[in-house]
Each structure stands twice: as structure tokens, then as C-alpha cells.
Amino acid sequence: MTNYQQEQNQELGNVRKSELSLFVKMIICSFIGIFSFFVSFEWNGKKTILVDHVVSAFSTHMPTLVNGYVLILLVLGAFYPFVTKKWKTSAVTMVLSIFKIGGLVAGVMLIFGFGPAWLFNPDIGPFLLEKLIKPVGLVIPIGSVFLALLVCYGLLEFIGVLMQPVMKPVFRTPGRSAVDAVASFVGSYSVGLILTNRVYKEGKYTAREAAIIATGFSTVSATFMVVVAKTLDLMEHWNLFFWVTLVVTFIVTAITARIYPLNKIKNEYYEDATPQPEKVVTKDRLKTAWTEAVEGAAANPSLGKNLYIHLKDGLIMAMGVIPSILSIGLLGLVLATYTPLFDWLAYLFVPFTYLLQVPEPMLAAKAMSVSIAEMFLPAVIVAGADMVTKFIIAVISISAILFFSAVIPVILSTDIPLTIRQMIIIWFERVVLTLIIVTPIAFILF
């Protein structure tokens, strides 16, 4: 055998080894990613997904460390806009920056146990800190690390090609957004929004597609649905509640994607990104899906660098979100508890609840109005109502998606071009559409 042939064989062997190494990495990383977000298992008496177990372990076994971590996030997040001068880039940024300072002040009082009595009402300050701030502050960076395994090693591209026939005609989003939809619904809105923002900035979503995904799929996690179901005595109907909510949420998303304001958002790619539109596949779908997956995985940096990039992005997002959630969420809860604001806002929905003959129309209308402040509040308001009303409000609290204590500040901290005004309009549309769709279902079931 000549030297040339030996060199050729050696080169071919190296290529095969490289392909085998890439294949193994794709399979292992994607498997861990799927397991982390989509497989529930029981551990220490709690059945949920791996990411949630990790977050719970930190919260349970290292409470002092978590308090310190949250405090650091609050401090960095509150001062970051002023240090970088970003606070004066727009009126909305200016208002949010002021709110972040308020969030820092409230957080310091809650963590160190001093301040006015109303702040320590169990349904206000402690609820926000324990049920939202700590879990969200942990799940964003932890979820980001596992997210790197889920979306950077071919799975996004593979499922994207397979789901094209469903996602594009129904939701007007690429096939790859199917991963977003499931990650958000089963995992967490924060994880889903991190994924959406990253894919948008990479040039794989347009602004309109990213906005549809952010406002249409980024629900609270399935574990939070369990909390709602327990509060409203719906656990014996859990499967009904889960699947009805899933179907209704996605039907509403298919409708809102076609109406104002989402249909008016520019269908353009992120300005600093190289557009990577999804290839339209008409034949050999499985083969094309695999080819796209291999190319997507090969284009990524090393595993260590990938995990570092995602962790850093997650920490920056958590830093930007935590002070906003605390301050805006606190304001919403205070207004709902101590003022008649949401009683007045309820009159927007009263005509719909009366026309649809919801058993307790005024109570249901108030529960719907308060969902803009915090998704858990509607469940508290109708806890003593009849089963039909409870089921309707339970589904609405999930399907409405947008609320000021968490999702809206998270979206504002991303690069997705959605304004507060647009999100309020979308929230109203989602609440009304969900009410119209779920009410007859509730009457049939109960």
C-alpha cells in the first residue's frame, strides 16, 4: 500500500471517528435534555421533572445560600440598568428600572424580616418570595444549562422538520417551535422564553414568530398547574384539566396568531443575526430531518463552552427578571388585596360571563380580571365557587399566559419586540377566547 493510500485511509478513519463522536454526543445530549424537561419521576415524595427536582433540592437543603443568591441577583439586577446607562433608552425601560429598585428594597425587607405589616401578609410578600422569586431565580440558570443539551445537538432541527406540516399552517410558526411549545407547557415559561429568545437571536425565528411563541406557548409549568388544581379541588379530574387546558391554550394561540396585534408585528429577523429560515420539506422528511440535525449539532461550539454560554445567559436573564417580578408582582397583589381596581376591571368581562351563563358571573369576571396581575390569584378568588366556575377559571388562569408578576417582565427582558400595550391586548383576547371555548366544555363535563 502506498503512502498516499495510507494517508487516505487514515483521513477516512478520522472522518468516521469524528462522525461517530458527533453521533454519540447528539444522542446522549438530546436524551439528557429530553429526560430533564419531559420525563416526570418521583423523588423524595414529589413527582416532577428533573429541572424542578434540582431547583427544589437547592431550595430545601440550602435555604440560606438561596437567600444570599436571590439577594445578589436583586442587587445586580437593580443597579445594572443604571451602571450600563440602559435605564434611559426608552420610557418603558426607565419605568422598569425604577421598579427594579423598588424590587430590591422589597426583597431586602422580606429576606431580613423587617418592614410594614401588609408586606408580610402571607398572600403577598412571603407568597411572592417563596412561590415565585426563589423558584424563578433558580430555574432560569439551571434550566438554561439543561436547555443547551435539549436544543444545541440536533433535536431542535430534527423535530422542526417533522413538525412542519402542523406548526406552520396551524400556528404560523416554524416546525422547530414545537420544542418551544412542549418545553414551555411541561417545563416552565422562563425556560421556554430563554429558548425562544436564543433561537430568535440566532436568526431562526422572525420577530412575529418569536412573539407568537412567547405569548402563545409560554404557560406556567405543569407543576404549577398541579398547585392550581389542588387549590380548586380538581386533582381528581387532573387528566381532564390538563388535556382540556393544553388543547384550549393551543386553539387560542392559533386564533391570536391571526389577529391584531400579533399579525401586525414585522415578519423580520433579528437585526444582528444571520437569517436561518427553516427549509420547506416536501419529501424524504425523515432523512432531511436527520441531515438538518447533524448539521445543526456540528455547527455548535464545544460542550463545555455551550454550557457556559447558556449558564451566563441564564444568570443575566435571572438578574434582569427577579427585581421586576418582585416589584410589579407586589404592586399587583397589593392592588388586588387592598383596592377595588380589579372589581372595576371585572366589568370588562361581565357581559361575557352573563351571556355564557357562567354560574357566578361577577365572581368569575373578577377572577379573570386579576389574572393580569398574577396567574395564581384567580384560583384564590374562586376557591369557594361551584365546580363549573372553578374549572373555567382554572383553565383561563393557565391559558391567559400573560401576567405582570412574572411572564410580562421576563418577555420585556428579552429581545422579542413586544410592548406592554400589545401584551395587555393579547391577554384580553386570550382570556375572552378561552372563556368562550372552555365554558361549554365545563358544562358538558360537570
N, C-alpha and C positions, 0 to 999 in steps of 0.2 A: 504493500500500500504506500502510495506516495505521500510526501509531507502535505501536499495540497489536500488530498483526500482526508488525511488525519485531522487537518485543521477544520475542514468542512464538517466532519463527523463530530468533532469537539464543539463546534459552534452550534450544530443542530442539537446536540445534547444539552448545551447551556440554555438554548431556547426552550426545550421541553421541560427542563428543570424550572425555568422561570415561569412557564405556563402552569406547571403543576403547583408551584408555590403560590401563584396568584389564585388558582382554583381553590386550594385549601384555605387560603385567607378569606376568600369570598364566602365559602360555605360556613366556616367557623364563625366569622364576624357577624354574618347575616343571621345565623342561628341564634347566637347570643343576643343580638338585637331584638329578634322576634320574641325570644323567651322573656327578655327583660320587660317588654311592653304589652305582650298579648297573651301570656300564659299566667293564669292565676293559680296560686298554690297556698296551702295553709302552713303557717309558721307562727309559733307562739300563740296559737288560738285565733289567728287572724288570717283570713283568706283574701289575698290580693296579689298584684303583680310585683315583680322583683324590685322595681324602682321604688314603689311605695313601701315595701319591706325595709329597704335601705334607709329611706327617709325616716320611717318610724323607729328604726334601731337607733339612729342618731338622736332623735327627739327623746326616746325613752331612757337610753343609757348615758347620754352626755348632755343633760339639760343645761348645765352651766356653760359648757362650751358653745351650745347652740345660742344661748342668750348673748354671749360675747360676740359670736359670729354675726347675729342679727344686728347688734349694736354697731359693729364695724360697717356693715352694709348700709345702715341708716346714715351714719356719719359721712361715709364716702359718697353715697348717692345724693345726700342733701347738698353737699358742697361742690360736687363735680361740675354742675352746670355753671357755677359762678367762677370756678377756677379756670375752666375752659372757655369762658365768655359765651357759652351757648345759650345762656338764660335770656339774652336779649335778641335772639334771632327772629322771634315772632311773638305775637301777643299770647298765643296758646302756650308756648314754651316758657314765657315769663310767668304766667299764672301757675303752670305746673311746677316751676322751680320754687315759687313761694310756698305752694302746697307741700313740697318735699321738705322744706324747713319745718313746716308745721308737723309733718310726719315724724321728723327727728325728735322734736320736742315731746310729742305724744308718746313715742317709743321709749324715750329715756324715762318718762314718768311711769309708764307701765312696767318696764323692766326693773326699775329700782323701787317701785311701790309707793310713790307719793303723787299727790295731785287731787283734783276735785272728785267728789263722791260719784258724780254722774259718769266720769271716765271709767270707774271701776264697777259700774253696773255689769253683772256677768254676761249680759246680752250685747254689751257694747265693747269696751276696751279689751277685757280678757278674751272674749269671743274672737275679735279681730286678731289678737296676738297669737293665740293658740291654734285657731282653726284656719287662719289664712296666712299671716305673716311668716311664721316659722315653717309651715309646710311648703309654701311657695318659695321662700328663700332657700330652702334645701333642694327642692325638686328641680328647680331650673338648672343649677350647675351639675347636679348628679344626673339628671335626665339628659343633659347635653352630652355628657361623656358616653352614655349608653346609646344616645342618638347617633353618634358618629359611627357606631357599629351597625346600626339599622339602615342608614341611608348612604353611606360612603363606599359600600363594597358590592354594588351591583343590584341590590334588591329594589331600590327606587326605580331604576331603569327597567328592570325585568317586569315588575308589576305594572309599571307605566304602560308598556306596550300591550300587555294582556288586557288592561282595563280601559284602553282607548275607546272601544265600542260603547262603553257605559258612561264614562265620566264626561266626555266631550259633548255628546248630544243631550245628556240629562242636566249636567251642572255647568256646562260651558267652561270646564277646566281640563287640563291635560290628564292623561291616564295616570301619570305619576302622583297626582294629588290624592289618589285612593289611599296611599300610605298615610298621607296627612290626615285624611278623614278618620281612618281607624285609630291612628296614634292619638289623635285628639279625643275621640269618643271613649276609647278604652283607657288611655293613659292619663293625659292631663292637657288642659287648654294651653298652659305655659309651654309644655313640650311641643305641642302642635304649632304654636306660634313661633317658637325658635326655629323649628323645621321650615315653616312657611317663609319666614324672613330670610333664612340662609339660602333656600332654593331660589327665592326671588332675586337676591343679590348676586347669585351665580348666573342669572340670566335664563333660568329655566321656567320661570313664570313671568307673565306680564303683570303690570300694576293691577289691572282689572281681575285677572285670575287670582292673584295674591289676596285681593280684597274680598273676593267671593269666598275663598277658602278660610280666611281669617274670621269672617263674620258668619260663615255657614257651617263650619265643621268644628270650631274650637270650643266645644262644650266643656263643662266641668267633667272630671273623671267619673268613671263608673263607680269608683269607691265613694265619691261624693253623692252619687245617686242613691247609694245604699243609705247614707245619712238622711236624705230627704224621705226615702221610703220608710225608714224606721220612725221618723218624726210623725209621719202621717198614717202609720199603721198599715202600710202597703206591702210589707215584706212577704206576707202570704200570697200576694199577687205579683211577686217580683218579676217573674218571666214576662208576664203581660205588660207590666210597667216598663221594663227595659226595652222590649221589642217594639211596643207602640211608640215609645219616645224616640227610638232610633229611626223608625220609618217616618214618623211625623216630622222630626227635625230635618231629615233629608228631603222630604217633599217640600217643606217650607223653603229650604235652601234653593231647590230647583226653581221655585217661583221668584224669590227675591233676586236671583241672578239675572232675571229678565226684566226687572222693573227699576225705576229710579230709587236711589242714586247709583246703585251698582252698575247699571247698564250705561251710565254716562262717564264712568271712570275710564281714562285713556288706556287703550289696549297696547301699551308700550312697555318695553323692557327697562330695567333699572339702568340709569344713565351711565354708571361706571362699569357695567357688566357687558360681556360679550354674549349677545343673544344666542341661546341654545334651544330653539323651539323643538318640540317633540316631533319626530318623523312620523308621518301618517303611514301606517302599515295596513296593507290590504291582503297580503298573502304571506305564507310561511311565518305566521305570527310567533310561534314558539321559538323557532330558530332565530328570528330577528330579535326577540326579547333577550335571548341568551347572548347574542353578539353585542347588543347595547349594554348589557350588564357587565360583560368582560371589559369593554372599552371604558365604561364609567369607573370600574374598580381600578383599572390600570392608570387612569389619569390622576388618582389621588396621591397625596404625599404619604410618607411612611406612617405606620400605625401610631407610633409614639407622638409624632408631630400632629397628626389628625386629632388624637385625644386631647392634646394640649390646646390646640386651636379651639375646639369645642368647649373645653372647660373654661378657657379665658372668656369666650363669648358669653357663656352661661353666667359667669360671675359678673361681667359687665351689665348684662341684662338684669340680673337679680338686684344689683346695686341701683340701677335706674328705676326699677319697678317697686321695690319694697317701701320706700318713703311715700310714693304716690298712693299705693294701695292703702296704707295706714291712714293717711290724711283724708283722702277722698272717701274711703270706706267709713271712716269715723264720722265724717260730716253727714253721709247718707243715713247711717244708723241713728245719729242724734236727731236728725230731721224726722225720721220715721217714728221715733220713740216719743219725742217731746213736742212736735209741732203737727198742725193739721195739713201740711203741704201735700202729703200723699193721699189724704182724704179728698182734697180738691182735684188732684191729678186723676183720681179714680173716675171722675165724671167723664173722662175721655173714653173709658171702656164700658160705662154703664149702659149705653144704648145697645152694645153688642151682647152683653150678658143678659139683658132683658129680652132681646129678640131671640136669642138662642135658648131662653128659658133655663138658664143655669139656676140650680136650686136656691142659692143665696147670692143674688146678683150684685148687691152692693159690697158685700164682703169679698167676693171673688174679684170685683173690679179694683178694690184697694190692694189686694194681694198682687194683682197684675201690675199695678202702678209702681209698687215698691220694688219690683224685680229689677228696675233700672239702677237701684242703689246697691243691692246685694242679692244674689240668687237664692240664698237660704231664707231670707226674710218672708217670702210668700208662704213657705211651709209653716212658719211660726204663726202667721196670721190666721190660717185656715185649719190649724191643728184640731179644733173642736167642731169642724163642719161635717156635713154628711159625706159619704164615700164618693159620690159623683163629683162634688165640688173639689174634694181633696185630690182625686185622680187628675182632674182637669188642670188644677194649679200645679201639681207635681210635674206634669209633662211640660207645662208652659215655663216653669222655672228653669228647666234644662234647655228647652228648645229656643228660648229667647236669646240665649248665649251672651248678649252684651250687658254688662253691668259695671258701675263705677268703682266698686270696691276692688276689682281685680282685672277683668278682661280688657276694659277700655284703656286703663293706664298701660297695660302690657302692650297693646296694639300701638298706642301713641309712642312707646319707647322703641318700636321697630322702625324700619324704613318704608313700611307699607303706607301708601298715600291715602289715608283715611282721616277725615276731620271729625271732631266731636259732634258737630251738627249732622253729618252724614250717618254716624253711628247711632245717634238718637232716633233718626228717621227709620233706619234699618231695624232697630229694637222695636219700635212701634209696629212696623209692618210684621215682624216675626211674631209678636205677641198676638196681634189680631188674627193673623193667618192660622197660627197654632190653635187659638180658641175655636175658630170656625171648623177646623179639621177634627180636633180631638173631642169636642163636645158630643157629637152624635155617637162617636166610638164609646165614650164613657157611659152614655145612656144605654147602649147595647150591652156593654159588659156588666154594668151594675144595675 
